[in-house]
Amino acid sequence: MVLIMKRNEDKLSPKSKSILKKLGTNIKTARKRRKLSIDEMASRMFVSRQTLIRLEAGNHGVSLNVLLNALLVLGLESELGMIASPDNDTLGKALEIQNLPGKVKKKTKPDLDF
């Protein structure tokens, strides 16, 4: 009996695959706008040509380090800091407001624990 393991890519949702493909396309577009060849960009990122090609293709196996290096080379690193930012988390803010207590009780004893 032979067991065949599914590739990790099979575990990605269609939406995840679409997002990665779009991210790769965006990086490729930014590279071309800056007139950087694949070889030049890969060299600046300290990765192989093939790794950059995989990133631009939206391959899920490329590390976050490679993504960060690409954004640094392109001058787009500040965009990465906006991902999952608490300031942009509208759902999280709404849930937080729902969970706030209706009333806040006054403490009966002063907290003198230093």
C-alpha positions as CSV (number, residue, x, y, z in Angstrom):
1,M,0.0,0.0,0.0
2,V,1.4,3.4,-1.0
3,L,0.2,6.6,0.7
4,I,0.4,9.8,-1.2
5,M,0.7,12.9,0.8
6,K,-1.0,16.0,-0.5
7,R,1.1,19.0,-1.1
8,N,0.8,21.9,1.3
9,E,-0.7,24.0,-1.5
10,D,-3.7,21.8,-1.5
11,K,-4.4,23.0,2.0
12,L,-4.7,26.6,0.9
13,S,-8.1,28.0,0.4
14,P,-8.9,29.4,-3.1
15,K,-9.0,32.9,-1.5
16,S,-5.5,32.4,0.0
17,K,-4.2,31.3,-3.4
18,S,-5.7,34.3,-5.1
19,I,-4.2,36.7,-2.5
20,L,-0.8,35.2,-2.9
21,K,-1.0,35.4,-6.7
22,K,-2.1,39.1,-6.5
23,L,0.8,39.9,-4.1
24,G,3.2,38.2,-6.5
25,T,1.8,40.2,-9.4
26,N,2.0,43.4,-7.4
27,I,5.7,42.8,-6.6
28,K,6.5,42.0,-10.2
29,T,4.7,45.2,-11.4
30,A,6.7,47.3,-8.8
31,R,10.0,45.7,-9.9
32,K,9.2,46.4,-13.6
33,R,8.2,50.0,-12.8
34,R,11.6,50.5,-11.2
35,K,13.2,48.9,-14.3
36,L,14.9,46.2,-12.3
37,S,15.7,42.9,-14.0
38,I,14.9,39.7,-12.2
39,D,18.7,39.1,-11.8
40,E,19.3,42.5,-10.4
41,M,16.4,42.4,-8.0
42,A,17.3,38.9,-6.8
43,S,20.9,40.0,-6.2
44,R,19.7,43.0,-4.1
45,M,17.4,40.6,-2.1
46,F,20.3,38.1,-1.6
47,V,18.1,35.3,-3.1
48,S,18.3,33.2,-6.2
49,R,16.7,34.1,-9.4
50,Q,14.3,31.2,-9.0
51,T,13.2,32.3,-5.6
52,L,12.2,35.7,-6.9
53,I,10.4,34.0,-9.8
54,R,8.5,31.9,-7.3
55,L,7.6,35.0,-5.2
56,E,6.3,36.8,-8.2
57,A,4.3,33.7,-9.1
58,G,2.6,33.7,-5.7
59,N,4.2,30.5,-4.6
60,H,3.1,29.8,-1.0
61,G,6.4,28.2,-0.1
62,V,8.4,31.4,-0.3
63,S,9.4,32.7,3.2
64,L,8.3,35.9,4.8
65,N,11.9,36.9,4.9
66,V,12.0,36.8,1.1
67,L,8.8,38.9,0.9
68,L,10.3,41.5,3.4
69,N,13.5,41.7,1.4
70,A,11.6,42.3,-1.8
71,L,9.5,45.1,-0.2
72,L,12.7,46.6,1.2
73,V,14.4,46.6,-2.2
74,L,11.3,48.2,-3.7
75,G,10.9,50.8,-0.9
76,L,7.5,49.4,0.0
77,E,8.3,48.0,3.5
78,S,6.0,50.4,5.3
79,E,3.1,48.7,3.6
80,L,3.9,45.5,5.4
81,G,3.5,47.2,8.8
82,M,-0.1,47.9,8.0
83,I,-1.0,44.2,7.7
84,A,-3.2,43.2,10.7
85,S,-2.6,46.6,12.3
86,P,-4.9,47.1,15.3
87,D,-5.8,50.5,13.9
88,N,-7.2,48.9,10.8
89,D,-8.9,46.0,12.5
90,T,-12.5,47.2,12.2
91,L,-14.0,43.8,13.1
92,G,-11.7,43.5,16.2
93,K,-12.7,47.0,17.3
94,A,-16.4,46.2,16.9
95,L,-16.0,43.0,18.9
96,E,-14.1,44.8,21.6
97,I,-16.9,47.4,22.0
98,Q,-19.5,44.6,22.2
99,N,-17.5,43.0,25.1
100,L,-17.2,46.2,27.2
101,P,-19.1,46.0,30.5
102,G,-22.2,48.1,30.8
103,K,-21.2,49.4,34.1
104,V,-17.9,49.7,35.9
105,K,-18.0,49.2,39.6
106,K,-16.0,51.4,42.0
107,K,-13.3,49.6,43.9
108,T,-14.2,49.3,47.6
109,K,-10.6,49.0,48.9
110,P,-7.7,51.0,47.7
111,D,-5.1,49.0,45.9
112,L,-1.9,49.6,47.9
113,D,0.2,46.8,46.4
114,F,3.5,48.3,45.3
